[in-house]
Amino acid sequence: HAQVTDRSSYMPQRVEYCPGDVISDLLMFAQESLVDNGRLAFLLPVMLSQLCLGGERGTFVKMRFTETSRDPRLLDEQRYRDFLPQMDGLEYLHGSLQILSGGVGRILITM
């Protein structure tokens, strides 16, 4: 690495990092680093239409839900598992969906 001499004008290097790769790398790091019976918790952004329609990540259908929606398709934890890569040594424990605005949400995943 080059030494930074003028921090006021320094711009860090920008590297594109696919969200799917971030999750895979996080799970690999956790698999290697967690102690036995350790827990990993993280937020996973999702398009609500993908949860409802069972679409693949990257597909987009505009759907609107309120923050208090009780749609059973959104509350089915099995659908959350479909968005996670499988990793030996890590077991899915819980998932909790928070509905945000604009047809997006985030799932709090505990493994």
Secondary structure, 3 states (H helix, E strand, C coil): CCCCCCHHHCCCCCCCCCHHHHHHHHHHHHHHHCCCCCCCEEEEEEEHHHHHHCCCCCCCCCCCCCCCCCCHHHHCHHHHHCCCCCCCCCCCCEEEEEECCCCEEEEEEEC
